[in-house]
Each structure stands twice: as structure tokens, then as C-alpha cells.
Amino acid sequence: MASTNKKLKEELLEAGNKLFDPPSSVDHLLRLLSQVGRCLSRVHQSPTKSMQNALSPSLKALIADKLMKHSDVDVKVAVASCLIELTRITAPDAPYDDRQMMEVLRLIVSSFENLHDKSSRWYAQRILILEVFAKVKLFVVMLDLECDALIAEMFQHFFKTIREHHPENVFSSMKTIIVNVLEECEDISLDLLSPISDSLNRDNEVVSPIARKLGESILQSCPTTLKPYLREVTMFSVAHYRAAAAA
């Protein structure tokens, strides 16, 4: 066990230090980020002081503009994947200050935009980012930082990208995030409500069946929270459930 931890620390230090001067080749950079991500995924929460020291290079390098604002979409997803692991390791504390966390959250949310794309080589990583986001309750940080517009953007991504082919944990993670955000909000804005109400509108032919199912499931989970805002939608949905049950 000790030798395994020692090797992991050495790998983290070596790979993390390489990120300070990342390869110009996208393929080489993606391989390096994948290596860092694999190492980070093996680090447990509440790491020892020596492990924290090993994490330090990655922690500092990943937040740099040359990685966070890289022009390649795959690189951004790979960076987001590493950053979400860091948030898992340091949870419930955030790994960065408020300003930096805002940038981290923007990058992570952007990775949800193409969550439906099975052809992407980073498809599995996008799903993993979503799962960890829900598990470590990163949405709480978003609420604390008052990232209202970013939360609304995230909701939009969820309803636009959810597909029948997604594993169940994608549906459950999205639902967990949305329900918790709604229940924590003191005042639910129209921007947050719009994707939910749109999904429940039976006249909206653009909405996929699975997106509608997500909206209905959210409504069932927090009717008291949503009722003051979506009274008509709630009444319609209840009638729909009764009709379906009677059929």
C-alpha cells in the first residue's frame, strides 16, 4: 500500500509539473491530461499532507489560461475532467478561491453541452463529470457564488442533451442536480423555470420524450417548491398522470 501511494505521488508530481509547459500537440496534451486524470481518480478524499504536496502542481497548472481557455474542445473536456476530480478530492471545500471557482464551474458546465454525442471520444468522461458533479454537490458552490445565469445554462444543456441511449445515472444525476437547486433557491427565476415548463408543454413538439420524462420526474419530486411558479403546469401534469393511471 505504501509503495503504491509513493508511486502515485511520484506520477502526480511528474505529470502535474509537465502541465506547466503543456505540449503544443493536441494529441500529446490529451494523453498527458488523461494521465493526470487517471492519477487524480485514484486519490481519496482528505489526502495526507504528502499527497497534498503531490497534488499541488496539477492544482496550480490546471487553472492556467493556457489549459482552461484552450481552443480545442476535447482539451477543455479533459481539463474539466481533471478539475472535477480535484473538487471531489477537496470536497466539501472548494479547491480554488471564488473567482477561480467561477471559471472552473463555467468550464465544467460547458462540458455538458455535447453530452448527447456518443461518437465523441470524451463521451464517457462527460458522463463521469456529470456524476461527480452531482455526488459532490458542486451545485451548492454555484448557489453560494450566485451563478444564476450559469445554472440556467446548465439546466438548458440537460434538457437539450438528454437522450434515450444515456445510462440511467445520467437521468438520475441531472434530476438530483435540478431538484436540489430548486429546493435551495429562495426565489426561482424564470430562466430556471423555462426549460422545465417547456419540457412539460405537450404542444412543444421539439421536446424529446426523455426530456419530458425528466421534467415530469422533477415536478413529482418537488411539487411544493414548483407549484407557486408552475401552477398551471402542475395541474396539467396531475391530470396527465391520472389519465395515464386510468388507461
N, C-alpha and C positions, 0 to 999 in steps of 0.2 A: 504493500500500500504506500509506504513512504517513498519507495523508488518510483512508483507510478506518479505520485504527486510531484516529485522532483523533476521528472521528465516533462510533465505537463507545464510546470513553471518555466522550464528552460525553453520549451516550444513557444509558450506565450511571449516570453521576453524577446526571443529571436524574431518571431513573426510580427509582433507589435512594433518593434523597432524598425522593421522593414517598411511599415506603413508610413513612417515619417517622410520617406522618399519613395513613394509608390512607383511601380513600373509604368512606363508610358504605354506599353502594350495592354489593351483591354483584357485580352485572354490571360496574360500573366497576372494582372491585377485581380481578376476574378478568382484565379487559383489561390492567390495569397489571401484574399478575403474569405474564401471558403475554408482555408486552413485556420485562420483566426476564428471564424465562426464555429468550427468543429471543436477547437480548444475551449472556447468560451462555454459551449454547451456542456462541457464536462466539469465545469466549475460549479460547486454547490453554493447555495446562499450562505451569508455570513462567513465569508472566506477569512482565513487566517491572515495575519499581518504580512507574512512572506508571500502569500498568494495575492494579496492586495498590491504588493510591490510588483509582482509579475504581471498583474493586470494593468498597471499604470501606463505603460507605453501605448497599449491599444486604446485605453480610455482617452488619452490625450490626442492620439493620432486620428481616431475615427471622427472626431468633432471638427477637424480641419476642413476648410472650404474645398480644398483640392479633392476631398472624398465626398463630403456632404453635397457639394454642388457640381459633381462630375456630370459631364454631358451624356454619358451612356446610361440608359435606363436600367440595364442589368446590374451595373455597378452600384447604382443607387439602391436597388433592392438588396444587393449583397451587403452594403453598408448598413441598411436598415435592419437586416437580419442579425448583424453583429451587435448593433445598438440595442435591439430588443432583448438580446441575451444579457447585456450589461444591466438593463433595467430589472431583469429577473434576478440577477445576482445581488444587486444592491437593495432590492425591494425589502421593506416598504419605503426606503429612502430613494430619492432620485439620484442618479449618478452625476448630474450636472446642475449648474445653477439655473435659475428661472429662464433667463434669456436663451441659454443654450438648449434647455429642455424644449422651449418653443420650437426651435429649429429641428430638434430630434423628432418631435411629435409630427411636424409637417412632413418630414421625410417618411416616417412610418406610415402616416395616413396616405401618402401618395402611392405607397406600395399596394394599397387595396384597390387602386383604380383598375388594374387589369387582373383582378383575382379570378375572372372567368376564363382566362386564356390558358387552356390546358396544354397548348403547344409550346408555351414558354418553358425554357429550361429551369426557370426560377418559380414555376407554379407551386411546387411543394413548399418552397421557402416562404412564399406569400401566405400560404395557409398556416404555416408554423408561426409566422409573425402575428397573424390574427389570433391564434390560440393563446400564445404567450401574452399578448396584449390583454386578452380577457382574463386570463388566470392571475396576472399580477395587478389587475385592476388599474391599468395605466390611464383609464378614463377619469379616475379620481384626480390625477395630476392635471388633466385637461380642464376639469371643472375648477380646480384650485387656481389655475392660471387664467381662467376665464377665456378659454379658447372657443368661444361660441361659434364663430364662423367656421373654424376647423372641425368642430364637432358636427355641424350641419353638413359640411362637405363629406365627412366620414359616413354619415347616415345615407347621403346620396349614393356614395360608392357602394354601400352594402346592398341597397335595393336595386341598383343598376347591374351589379355584377353577380349576384347570387344565381346559381344555376342548379338544375335538377341533378347534374352529374357530380356536384360537390358532395364530399362526405358529410355525414351528419354533424360532425363537430364544427363545420363552417356555419351551418344554420344556428346551432346552439351558441356558438361564440358571438355571432352577430346579435342574436337575441339577448344574451346576457349583457352585452355592452349597452345596447339601446335601452333596455328596461332599467338598468342601473342608473344610466344617465338621466332618464326621465324622472325616476323616483328621487334623485338627488337634486334636481333642478327646483329652485324656488319659484321660478316663473318660466314656463315652457314657451319658447319663441315660435313664431310662425315658420321660421326656417327649419326648425327641428320637426315640426308637425307635418310639413308639406309632403315629404317622402312617405310618411306613414299614411296620411289621408289619401294620397294618390294611389297607394297600393290597395286601399280598401274601396276605391271607387270602381264599381262594377262596369261603369261606362268607359273606363280607361282601358282601351284595348292594347296599349303599349306595355302594360304591366304583365310580367310573366306569372304563371300560376304559383311558382315557388316564392316569388316576391310577395304575392298576395297572401300566401300562407304565412310568410314571415310577419306581415302586418297584422294579420288576424291573431297570430300567436302572441304578439306584443300586446295587442289590445286585451286579450284574455288575461294576460299576466298582470297588467296594471290598469284595470278599468277605472278605479277610483281616481287615479292620477290623471288619466286622459279624459275622463268624462266631461269635466268642465270646459275642455277645449274642443272635444270632438263629440259633442252630444248627438248630433245627427248621425255621425258615422257609427257611433256606438249603438244607437237604436237600430240602424240598418243592419249592422253586423249581428246583433242579437236575433233579429228576425230571420236572418240568413241561417244562423245556427239552428233555430227552432224548425225552420222549414226542412233543413237537411236531416235533422233528427227524426222528423215525422215521415220522411220519404222512405 
